[in-house]
Amino acid sequence: MKKYVALSNLSQPQTRPVIAHYCQSFLCQLRGLMFTRRIDPEQGLLLVQKRDSRLDSAIHMLFVPIDLAVIWINQEKIVVDACLARRWRPVYVPQKAACYVLETHPQRLLDFNLGDRVSLDETTLD
């Protein structure tokens, strides 16, 4: 059964939460959003590592045919980096160590700034 979280930006409460698939297993993270042709602005994928790390939270965009907003978040649930990840690029590494990587619709990039505090609350899809 898939697990989902509502990721809310506590520093910008007017922004709507992203409902993200909680992706902790190696296979889930390996596949990521490869071959995904469309993502809704309300949805995303949250890649979860065991600890803060720049290397472990690096992503690739190979076989991802869409651009994505990528938000890196540390264990304290603080945004430490964000970028627009372009399709088919080999690698993106955050500027600071992170243990959560949110991949979502490019429209959501401006909803998260460096230093913002976020919350992760388990949820279900309606």
N, C-alpha and C positions, 0 to 999 in steps of 0.2 A: 504494500500500500504506500502510495506517495505521501510525503509529508509536505505541508505548505506553511509558510510564515507570511504574516503581514509585516512588511518592513516600513516603518514610519519615521519621518524625519522630525525629531522632537525640537530641533532648532528652528524649523520652519513649519509650524503646525498647520498652516493653511494648505500645504501640499497633501495630496491624496496618497495613501499608502500603495506600495507595490506588493502585489500578491505573488510570492516567489516560491518555486519548487525548491525545497531544501535538499541540496545535492551534496552528500557526504561520502558516498562510495567512490572507489577508484573508477569503476566503469561509468558511473553517472558523470563524473567530472571529465573523463576522457572524451565522452561523446559531447557533453556540453550542449551547445546549440548548433552543432554541425548539421547541415542539410535543412535547417529551419528556414523557411521562406518568408515567414511573417511573424511578428511578435506584437501583441497588443500593448499599448502604453500603460495599461494597468498591471501587466504581468512581467515576470522575470524569472531568472534562475539564480539561486544563491549557492555558490560553491563554498564549501566549508572545510577549512583546514584545522588541524589539531592545535596549531600555535601560530603566532605572528611570524611571518617570514616573507621576504621579498621574492625569493626563488620559488617557494611553494605556491605563492599566490599569483605567479606569472601566468598569463594565458596566451593562447594562439588563436588566430582567426582562420586557419586553414579549413577549407570546406564549409565555412560559414558565409552564405551568400548575401547577408545583410549586414549593414553597419549596426553597432550597438553602443549604448552608453554603458560604461564600465565604472563601477564605484567600488573602491577598495576600503574596507572597514577593519579596524583592529579589534583586539579582544575587549577593549574598553567601550566598544561600539561607537568609536569616533571615526569619521571619514578622514582617511589619510591621503587619498589620491582619487582622481577621477579623470576620465578621458573619453573621447569619441573613438572607439576602436573601428577601424576600417576593415571591410571584408577582405579576406584572403591575405592578410598581413601575417608574417611568421610569428611575431612575439610582442607582447606588451608586458612590461615589468613595472610594478608600482614604485614610486619614489621612496616610500617608507613601507616597513613591514606591515602585513595585514593577514588576518585569518579568514575574513569573509570577502568574497568577490561577488558583487551583484552585477549581473548582465541583464539589461533591460532595453526598452525602446529608446532610440536617440532623443526623443522629445523630453525624456526624464533627466537628461544630463544637468540642466540648470536647476533641478530640484534639490541638488546636493552640492554643498560647498565644503572645502577643506575645513576641518574643525567641527563640523556639524555632529551632533549626537543623534543616534538612531536607536529605535527599539525593534526587537524581533519578537513577535507574538504568534504562537502556533494558531493556525486557522484552517478552515476547510474551503473548498471551492463550492460556490453555490450554483 
